[in-house]
Amino acid sequence: MKEHAERLTQLVLKVHRRNGGKLTVLDLDRPLQAPEFNLDSMDLAEIMVAVEREFSVEPFNAPSPPRTWRDLLTLIEPAASD
């Protein structure tokens, strides 16, 4: 689990920093588009495509789409262990 959380953090913070953000930690309990992440819909789409490629999971095809980063991590973990 920890390695998946670390990889997700890297993906999100990479885009966040590209947008001028200064965060060093991803608060998994925050909403996907919380203002402090400085992510627009295209940034979020980029992250979701990266998640799909890396973990073979389609987050927005899940029965309950993720609302927080922890929700997304919960979808990643079973797919990554297959």
LUMVEXKE-93766 format. One record per atom (N, C-alpha, C): x negated, y negated, z negated; residue number from 1; atom name. Coordinates in pm, 1 decimal, padded with zeros to 6 digits, m for minus. Example, Ala and Ser with C-alpha at 12.3 -4.5 7.8 and 13.67 -1.06 7.14 Angstrom:
REM LUMVEXKE-93766
R        X        Y        Z   n atom
R m01319.0  00569.0 m00780.0   1    N
R m01230.0  00450.0 m00780.0   1   CA
R m01320.0  00330.0 m00780.0   1    C
R m01285.0  00225.0 m00708.0   2    N
R m01367.0  00106.0 m00714.0   2   CA
R m01290.0 m00003.0 m00787.0   2    C
END
This chain:
REM LUMVEXKE-93766
R        X        Y        Z   n atom
R m00081.3  00119.5  00000.0   1    N
R  00000.0  00000.0  00000.0   1   CA
R m00085.3 m00125.4  00000.0   1    C
R m00188.7 m00124.7 m00080.5   2    N
R m00272.3 m00243.5 m00092.7   2   CA
R m00334.1 m00282.0  00041.4   2    C
R m00379.1 m00183.5  00118.8   3    N
R m00440.8 m00216.7  00247.6   3   CA
R m00338.3 m00274.8  00344.8   3    C
R m00213.3 m00228.4  00338.5   4    N
R m00109.7 m00284.7  00425.6   4   CA
R m00078.1 m00427.9  00385.0   4    C
R m00073.0 m00452.6  00255.8   5    N
R m00047.9 m00588.1  00206.0   5   CA
R m00161.8 m00681.0  00246.3   5    C
R m00283.4 m00632.0  00239.4   6    N
R m00398.9 m00714.0  00278.4   6   CA
R m00395.4 m00745.7  00427.1   6    C
R m00362.3 m00648.3  00508.7   7    N
R m00357.0 m00671.2  00653.0   7   CA
R m00243.7 m00767.5  00688.9   7    C
R m00128.2 m00751.8  00626.5   8    N
R m00017.5 m00843.9  00649.8   8   CA
R m00058.3 m00985.3  00608.5   8    C
R m00123.8 m00996.7  00494.6   9    N
R m00171.7 m01127.2  00448.4   9   CA
R m00264.7 m01189.4  00550.4   9    C
R m00356.4 m01111.9  00604.2  10    N
R m00449.4 m01163.2  00705.8  10   CA
R m00374.5 m01214.5  00828.4  10    C
R m00276.8 m01137.6  00874.6  11    N
R m00199.7 m01178.4  00993.0  11   CA
R m00128.3 m01311.2  00969.4  11    C
R m00061.9 m01322.8  00855.3  12    N
R  00016.3 m01443.3  00825.8  12   CA
R m00074.3 m01563.4  00803.6  12    C
R m00177.4 m01546.3  00722.2  13    N
R m00264.0 m01659.7  00689.8  13   CA
R m00345.8 m01706.1  00810.1  13    C
R m00374.4 m01617.9  00902.7  14    N
R m00444.8 m01657.7  01025.2  14   CA
R m00362.0 m01761.2  01101.7  14    C
R m00233.9 m01732.8  01118.7  15    N
R m00145.3 m01825.6  01189.0  15   CA
R m00124.1 m01951.9  01104.9  15    C
R m00105.1 m01934.1  00975.9  16    N
R m00086.7 m02046.7  00883.9  16   CA
R m00205.0 m02143.7  00893.3  16    C
R m00325.6 m02092.4  00889.4  17    N
R m00445.3 m02178.1  00893.5  17   CA
R m00461.7 m02243.9  01030.0  17    C
R m00424.3 m02172.2  01133.7  18    N
R m00430.2 m02230.5  01268.0  18   CA
R m00340.5 m02354.4  01276.1  18    C
R m00233.5 m02352.7  01197.3  19    N
R m00140.5 m02465.6  01192.6  19   CA
R m00182.1 m02571.7  01090.9  19    C
R m00302.4 m02560.8  01039.5  20    N
R m00353.3 m02660.1  00945.8  20   CA
R m00328.2 m02628.9  00799.8  20    C
R m00273.6 m02510.8  00770.2  21    N
R m00245.8 m02472.3  00631.8  21   CA
R m00371.2 m02439.1  00554.1  21    C
R m00360.1 m02445.7  00424.6  22    N
R m00474.9 m02422.1  00335.8  22   CA
R m00453.0 m02306.7  00237.7  22    C
R m00340.8 m02233.7  00250.2  23    N
R m00314.6 m02123.7  00156.9  23   CA
R m00420.7 m02015.4  00169.8  23    C
R m00451.7 m01952.0  00057.5  24    N
R m00547.0 m01841.0  00056.6  24   CA
R m00480.7 m01711.6  00010.4  24    C
R m00356.4 m01723.0 m00039.1  25    N
R m00283.4 m01607.9 m00090.2  25   CA
R m00143.2 m01609.6 m00030.3  25    C
R m00094.5 m01491.7  00007.1  26    N
R  00041.7 m01478.5  00057.9  26   CA
R  00131.5 m01433.4 m00056.5  26    C
R  00225.7 m01517.5 m00094.7  27    N
R  00323.6 m01481.5 m00196.9  27   CA
R  00429.1 m01395.0 m00129.3  27    C
R  00423.7 m01265.3 m00152.9  28    N
R  00511.1 m01170.1 m00084.8  28   CA
R  00659.4 m01191.4 m00114.3  28    C
R  00691.0 m01260.4 m00221.1  29    N
R  00831.0 m01280.5 m00257.9  29   CA
R  00892.1 m01407.1 m00197.1  29    C
R  00815.7 m01479.6 m00120.5  30    N
R  00865.7 m01600.2 m00055.2  30   CA
R  00934.9 m01563.0  00075.8  30    C
R  01033.7 m01642.4  00117.3  31    N
R  01099.5 m01618.9  00247.0  31   CA
R  00999.8 m01629.7  00362.6  31    C
R  01029.4 m01559.4  00470.8  32    N
R  00940.1 m01558.4  00587.2  32   CA
R  00908.1 m01698.7  00637.6  32    C
R  01005.8 m01785.7  00635.5  33    N
R  00981.4 m01920.4  00686.5  33   CA
R  00985.7 m02027.1  00577.0  33    C
R  00935.4 m01992.7  00459.2  34    N
R  00924.8 m02091.7  00352.5  34   CA
R  00835.0 m02205.8  00402.0  34    C
R  00868.7 m02329.4  00369.1  35    N
R  00795.2 m02445.0  00421.5  35   CA
R  00644.0 m02441.2  00398.3  35    C
R  00600.6 m02385.4  00287.3  36    N
R  00456.4 m02386.3  00257.7  36   CA
R  00374.4 m02300.9  00354.1  36    C
R  00439.3 m02210.9  00428.7  37    N
R  00365.1 m02129.0  00525.3  37   CA
R  00340.5 m02202.3  00656.2  37    C
R  00416.8 m02309.7  00677.8  38    N
R  00395.0 m02391.9  00796.7  38   CA
R  00409.4 m02310.3  00925.5  38    C
R  00510.4 m02223.2  00930.3  39    N
R  00533.0 m02136.4  01045.5  39   CA
R  00662.9 m02175.3  01115.1  39    C
R  00657.5 m02189.2  01247.5  40    N
R  00781.9 m02210.5  01321.2  40   CA
R  00827.1 m02076.1  01378.8  40    C
R  00934.6 m02077.2  01453.8  41    N
R  00990.4 m01950.8  01503.8  41   CA
R  00893.3 m01879.1  01598.6  41    C
R  00815.7 m01954.2  01675.2  42    N
R  00718.2 m01890.5  01764.5  42   CA
R  00604.5 m01825.2  01684.2  42    C
R  00563.2 m01890.0  01578.0  43    N
R  00460.6 m01832.1  01490.4  43   CA
R  00511.2 m01702.2  01428.8  43    C
R  00635.6 m01705.1  01382.1  44    N
R  00694.0 m01585.8  01321.9  44   CA
R  00705.2 m01473.3  01424.8  44    C
R  00743.6 m01507.8  01547.3  45    N
R  00751.2 m01406.9  01654.7  45   CA
R  00613.5 m01347.4  01681.5  45    C
R  00510.6 m01430.5  01682.4  46    N
R  00373.3 m01382.8  01703.1  46   CA
R  00332.9 m01283.5  01593.9  46    C
R  00366.0 m01315.1  01470.7  47    N
R  00333.7 m01226.3  01358.8  47   CA
R  00410.2 m01094.9  01372.4  47    C
R  00537.0 m01102.7  01408.1  48    N
R  00618.0 m00980.9  01421.3  48   CA
R  00567.5 m00891.4  01534.5  48    C
R  00522.5 m00950.9  01644.1  49    N
R  00464.5 m00871.5  01753.9  49   CA
R  00336.9 m00803.1  01705.3  49    C
R  00255.6 m00874.7  01630.2  50    N
R  00133.4 m00815.2  01575.0  50   CA
R  00166.7 m00700.4  01480.4  50    C
R  00270.6 m00716.2  01399.7  51    N
R  00315.0 m00610.2  01308.0  51   CA
R  00362.6 m00489.6  01388.8  51    C
R  00440.1 m00514.8  01492.6  52    N
R  00489.2 m00404.7  01576.8  52   CA
R  00372.9 m00327.2  01637.7  52    C
R  00275.1 m00398.2  01689.2  53    N
R  00159.5 m00332.3  01752.2  53   CA
R  00074.6 m00255.4  01651.9  53    C
R  00048.1 m00317.9  01540.5  54    N
R m00042.9 m00257.2  01443.8  54   CA
R  00020.5 m00144.3  01362.6  54    C
R  00147.5 m00158.7  01327.4  55    N
R  00210.8 m00063.2  01237.6  55   CA
R  00322.0  00019.3  01303.1  55    C
R  00348.2 m00005.2  01430.7  56    N
R  00452.2  00068.8  01504.4  56   CA
R  00588.6  00061.4  01436.6  56    C
R  00624.7 m00056.9  01393.6  57    N
R  00755.6 m00080.1  01332.2  57   CA
R  00814.0 m00207.3  01393.1  57    C
R  00944.2 m00205.1  01420.9  58    N
R  01012.2 m00320.8  01476.3  58   CA
R  01097.6 m00383.9  01366.4  58    C
R  01044.0 m00484.8  01298.7  59    N
R  01109.7 m00540.7  01180.6  59   CA
R  01253.9 m00585.9  01201.7  59    C
R  01284.0 m00646.8  01314.1  60    N
R  01417.7 m00701.4  01332.1  60   CA
R  01514.7 m00601.4  01393.3  60    C
R  01470.6 m00477.8  01410.8  61    N
R  01560.6 m00369.1  01449.1  61   CA
R  01595.7 m00283.4  01327.8  61    C
R  01545.1 m00321.6  01213.3  62    N
R  01573.6 m00248.0  01089.2  62   CA
R  01719.9 m00269.5  01050.6  62    C
R  01778.8 m00174.9  00978.5  63    N
R  01918.1 m00189.8  00934.8  63   CA
R  01941.8 m00321.6  00859.2  63    C
R  01842.9 m00362.5  00783.2  64    N
R  01849.2 m00489.7  00711.7  64   CA
R  01721.1 m00567.2  00744.1  64    C
R  01729.2 m00667.0  00832.9  65    N
R  01608.7 m00741.9  00870.6  65   CA
R  01540.2 m00804.9  00749.6  65    C
R  01409.0 m00814.0  00753.4  66    N
R  01334.7 m00869.4  00639.8  66   CA
R  01366.0 m01016.6  00617.9  66    C
R  01376.2 m01052.7  00493.1  67    N
R  01397.2 m01193.9  00455.3  67   CA
R  01271.3 m01251.2  00389.3  67    C
R  01196.1 m01162.5  00322.7  68    N
R  01072.8 m01204.2  00255.0  68   CA
R  00957.0 m01123.1  00311.8  68    C
R  00837.0 m01164.4  00276.8  69    N
R  00718.9 m01088.4  00321.1  69   CA
R  00715.8 m00950.9  00253.4  69    C
R  00767.0 m00941.2  00132.7  70    N
R  00774.0 m00810.8  00065.3  70   CA
R  00870.7 m00717.5  00138.4  70    C
R  00982.8 m00772.6  00187.2  71    N
R  01075.9 m00692.3  00267.5  71   CA
R  01003.8 m00635.8  00389.4  71    C
R  00924.0 m00719.0  00453.6  72    N
R  00850.2 m00674.6  00571.0  72   CA
R  00749.5 m00566.6  00533.6  72    C
R  00679.4 m00586.7  00425.1  73    N
R  00583.4 m00486.4  00378.4  73   CA
R  00653.5 m00353.8  00349.2  73    C
R  00772.5 m00359.3  00293.2  74    N
R  00849.4 m00237.6  00264.1  74   CA
R  00883.0 m00161.7  00393.2  74    C
R  00904.8 m00234.2  00502.7  75    N
R  00930.5 m00168.5  00631.3  75   CA
R  00801.8 m00109.8  00690.9  75    C
R  00690.9 m00177.7  00668.8  76    N
R  00562.1 m00136.1  00724.3  76   CA
R  00514.0 m00006.9  00661.5  76    C
R  00523.5  00004.4  00532.6  77    N
R  00461.0  00115.3  00461.5  77   CA
R  00504.1  00253.6  00505.8  77    C
R  00632.6  00283.9  00519.0  78    N
R  00667.4  00417.8  00566.4  78   CA
R  00620.9  00443.7  00709.6  78    C
R  00628.3  00342.1  00794.1  79    N
R  00586.1  00357.9  00933.7  79   CA
R  00435.2  00378.8  00942.6  79    C
R  00359.5  00310.5  00860.8  80    N
R  00214.3  00320.3  00865.5  80   CA
R  00164.5  00453.0  00813.0  80    C
R  00242.2  00519.8  00730.3  81    N
R  00198.0  00647.9  00674.2  81   CA
R  00238.0  00766.7  00761.3  81    C
R  00314.7  00743.4  00867.3  82    N
R  00354.4  00853.9  00958.0  82   CA
R  00237.1  00906.4  01037.8  82    C
END
